[in-house]
């Protein structure tokens, strides 16, 4: 396995980094991991064990950071995730690694961002796995102080 840590996918912010895990024998599948943390916390290292596990199975994997709510408001987080996903794909292409299908996976706020990435009309993954995602940010939910601050 080759591990590429802290690749900058954008110069917007110091958090715009992605870690990439490349298997010795790629199986043509990819996994793109997005951390949770209520848009205000968390980091890409939270998904390293999952990315490494799937890499051991032949998947090309990545785990990304994005700007947190204390640094930028919505839609900065999904903009960052889209850029990181495109960077991951470009990195694979530059190494002549063909990945036919990629799944985006995230938990909590990361699950929300994975679901949003899955609706991208220009560059969506072929599958999305949302683990305990935030699926609504309207109504009474927005009255919760930190969520309101994170999303608006």
C-alpha positions as a Markdown table, in Angstrom:
| # | Residue | x | y | z |
|---|---|---|---|---|
| 1 | Unk | 0.0 | 0.0 | 0.0 |
| 2 | Unk | 1.2 | 3.5 | -0.8 |
| 3 | Unk | -0.1 | 6.3 | 1.4 |
| 4 | Unk | 0.0 | 9.9 | 0.3 |
| 5 | Unk | -0.8 | 12.2 | 3.2 |
| 6 | Unk | -1.8 | 15.8 | 3.3 |
| 7 | Unk | -2.2 | 16.5 | -0.4 |
| 8 | Unk | -3.5 | 20.0 | -1.0 |
| 9 | Unk | -6.6 | 19.9 | -3.2 |
| 10 | Unk | -7.1 | 23.7 | -3.0 |
| 11 | Unk | -5.4 | 26.7 | -1.7 |
| 12 | Unk | -8.6 | 28.1 | -0.1 |
| 13 | Unk | -7.6 | 27.1 | 3.4 |
| 14 | Unk | -5.0 | 25.1 | 5.4 |
| 15 | Unk | -7.6 | 22.4 | 6.0 |
| 16 | Unk | -8.0 | 21.7 | 2.3 |
| 17 | Unk | -6.1 | 18.4 | 2.4 |
| 18 | Unk | -6.8 | 14.9 | 1.4 |
| 19 | Unk | -5.1 | 11.6 | 2.3 |
| 20 | Unk | -4.9 | 8.9 | -0.5 |
| 21 | Unk | -4.4 | 5.2 | 0.0 |
| 22 | Unk | -3.3 | 3.2 | -3.1 |
| 23 | Unk | -3.3 | -0.6 | -3.1 |
| 24 | Unk | -0.6 | -2.7 | -4.5 |
| 25 | Unk | -3.1 | -4.4 | -6.8 |
| 26 | Unk | -6.1 | -2.1 | -7.5 |
| 27 | Unk | -9.4 | -3.8 | -8.1 |
| 28 | Unk | -11.0 | -1.0 | -10.1 |
| 29 | Unk | -13.1 | 0.3 | -7.1 |
| 30 | Unk | -12.7 | 3.5 | -5.1 |
| 31 | Unk | -13.8 | 4.8 | -1.7 |
| 32 | Unk | -14.0 | 8.5 | -0.8 |
| 33 | Unk | -14.4 | 9.1 | 2.9 |
| 34 | Unk | -15.8 | 12.3 | 4.5 |
| 35 | Unk | -15.6 | 12.9 | 8.2 |
| 36 | Unk | -18.4 | 14.0 | 10.5 |
| 37 | Unk | -18.4 | 16.5 | 13.3 |
| 38 | Unk | -21.4 | 18.8 | 12.9 |
| 39 | Unk | -19.6 | 20.7 | 10.2 |
| 40 | Unk | -17.6 | 22.3 | 13.1 |
| 41 | Unk | -15.2 | 19.6 | 14.1 |
| 42 | Unk | -13.6 | 16.3 | 13.0 |
| 43 | Unk | -10.8 | 15.5 | 10.6 |
| 44 | Unk | -9.8 | 13.2 | 7.8 |
| 45 | Unk | -7.9 | 10.9 | 10.2 |
| 46 | Unk | -11.2 | 9.6 | 11.6 |
| 47 | Unk | -11.6 | 7.5 | 8.5 |
| 48 | Unk | -8.0 | 6.3 | 8.1 |
| 49 | Unk | -8.7 | 2.8 | 9.5 |
| 50 | Unk | -11.6 | 2.3 | 7.1 |
| 51 | Unk | -9.7 | 3.7 | 4.1 |
| 52 | Unk | -6.7 | 1.4 | 5.0 |
| 53 | Unk | -9.0 | -1.6 | 5.4 |
| 54 | Unk | -10.6 | -1.1 | 2.0 |
| 55 | Unk | -7.2 | -0.4 | 0.5 |
| 56 | Unk | -6.0 | -3.8 | 1.7 |
| 57 | Unk | -9.0 | -5.2 | -0.3 |
| 58 | Unk | -7.8 | -3.5 | -3.4 |
| 59 | Unk | -9.8 | -0.3 | -3.3 |
| 60 | Unk | -8.2 | 3.1 | -4.0 |
| 61 | Unk | -9.3 | 5.2 | -1.1 |
| 62 | Unk | -9.2 | 8.7 | 0.1 |
| 63 | Unk | -10.1 | 10.6 | 3.3 |
| 64 | Unk | -10.7 | 14.3 | 3.1 |
| 65 | Unk | -10.8 | 17.4 | 5.3 |
| 66 | Unk | -13.0 | 20.4 | 4.5 |
| 67 | Unk | -13.3 | 23.9 | 5.9 |
| 68 | Unk | -15.2 | 23.8 | 9.1 |
| 69 | Unk | -18.1 | 26.1 | 10.0 |
| 70 | Unk | -15.8 | 28.3 | 12.1 |
| 71 | Unk | -13.8 | 29.0 | 9.0 |
| 72 | Unk | -16.5 | 29.3 | 6.3 |
| 73 | Unk | -20.3 | 28.9 | 6.1 |
| 74 | Unk | -22.4 | 26.7 | 3.7 |
| 75 | Unk | -21.8 | 26.0 | 0.9 |
| 76 | Unk | -18.1 | 26.0 | 1.5 |
| 77 | Unk | -18.1 | 22.5 | 2.9 |
| 78 | Unk | -19.7 | 20.8 | -0.1 |
| 79 | Unk | -17.6 | 23.0 | -2.4 |
| 80 | Unk | -14.5 | 21.7 | -0.7 |
| 81 | Unk | -15.7 | 18.1 | -0.8 |
| 82 | Unk | -16.4 | 18.4 | -4.6 |
| 83 | Unk | -12.9 | 19.7 | -5.1 |
| 84 | Unk | -11.3 | 17.0 | -3.0 |
| 85 | Unk | -13.2 | 14.3 | -4.9 |
| 86 | Unk | -12.1 | 15.7 | -8.3 |
| 87 | Unk | -8.5 | 15.9 | -7.0 |
| 88 | Unk | -8.7 | 12.2 | -5.9 |
| 89 | Unk | -9.9 | 11.2 | -9.4 |
| 90 | Unk | -7.2 | 13.3 | -11.1 |
| 91 | Unk | -4.5 | 11.8 | -8.9 |
| 92 | Unk | -5.6 | 8.3 | -9.9 |
| 93 | Unk | -5.7 | 9.2 | -13.5 |
| 94 | Unk | -2.2 | 10.8 | -13.3 |
| 95 | Unk | -1.0 | 7.4 | -12.1 |
| 96 | Unk | -2.8 | 5.5 | -14.8 |
| 97 | Unk | -5.0 | 3.8 | -12.2 |
| 98 | Unk | -8.5 | 3.1 | -13.6 |
| 99 | Unk | -11.3 | 3.2 | -11.2 |
| 100 | Unk | -14.6 | 2.2 | -12.7 |
| 101 | Unk | -16.8 | 2.8 | -9.7 |
| 102 | Unk | -16.4 | 4.9 | -6.6 |
| 103 | Unk | -18.5 | 5.2 | -3.5 |
| 104 | Unk | -18.6 | 8.3 | -1.2 |
| 105 | Unk | -19.0 | 7.5 | 2.5 |
| 106 | Unk | -19.5 | 9.7 | 5.4 |
| 107 | Unk | -20.9 | 9.9 | 8.9 |
| 108 | Unk | -23.1 | 12.6 | 10.5 |
| 109 | Unk | -22.2 | 15.9 | 8.7 |
| 110 | Unk | -19.9 | 13.8 | 6.5 |
| 111 | Unk | -22.9 | 11.6 | 5.6 |
| 112 | Unk | -24.8 | 14.8 | 4.6 |
| 113 | Unk | -21.9 | 15.9 | 2.5 |
| 114 | Unk | -21.6 | 12.5 | 0.9 |
| 115 | Unk | -25.3 | 12.6 | 0.0 |
| 116 | Unk | -24.9 | 16.1 | -1.5 |
| 117 | Unk | -21.9 | 14.9 | -3.5 |
| 118 | Unk | -24.0 | 12.1 | -4.8 |
| 119 | Unk | -26.4 | 14.6 | -6.4 |
| 120 | Unk | -23.6 | 16.4 | -8.3 |
| 121 | Unk | -24.8 | 16.5 | -11.9 |
| 122 | Unk | -21.2 | 16.8 | -13.2 |
| 123 | Unk | -19.2 | 14.5 | -11.1 |
| 124 | Unk | -21.1 | 12.2 | -8.8 |
| 125 | Unk | -19.8 | 9.0 | -7.3 |
| 126 | Unk | -21.6 | 5.8 | -8.4 |
| 127 | Unk | -22.7 | 5.0 | -4.8 |
| 128 | Unk | -23.2 | 6.9 | -1.5 |
| 129 | Unk | -23.0 | 5.4 | 2.0 |
| 130 | Unk | -24.4 | 7.7 | 4.6 |
| 131 | Unk | -23.7 | 6.5 | 8.2 |
| 132 | Unk | -26.1 | 8.4 | 10.6 |
| 133 | Unk | -26.3 | 11.4 | 8.2 |
| 134 | Unk | -27.9 | 14.7 | 8.8 |
| 135 | Unk | -30.8 | 14.6 | 6.4 |
| 136 | Unk | -32.6 | 17.8 | 7.3 |
| 137 | Unk | -31.4 | 21.3 | 8.2 |
| 138 | Unk | -34.7 | 23.1 | 8.4 |
| 139 | Unk | -37.3 | 24.0 | 11.0 |
| 140 | Unk | -36.7 | 23.4 | 14.7 |
| 141 | Unk | -33.3 | 21.7 | 13.9 |
| 142 | Unk | -31.9 | 25.1 | 12.9 |
| 143 | Unk | -32.7 | 26.6 | 16.3 |
| 144 | Unk | -30.0 | 24.4 | 17.9 |
| 145 | Unk | -27.3 | 27.0 | 18.5 |
| 146 | Unk | -24.2 | 25.2 | 17.1 |
| 147 | Unk | -26.1 | 23.7 | 14.1 |
| 148 | Unk | -27.5 | 27.1 | 13.2 |
| 149 | Unk | -24.0 | 28.6 | 13.4 |
| 150 | Unk | -22.5 | 25.8 | 11.4 |
| 151 | Unk | -24.9 | 25.8 | 8.6 |
| 152 | Unk | -26.0 | 29.4 | 8.1 |
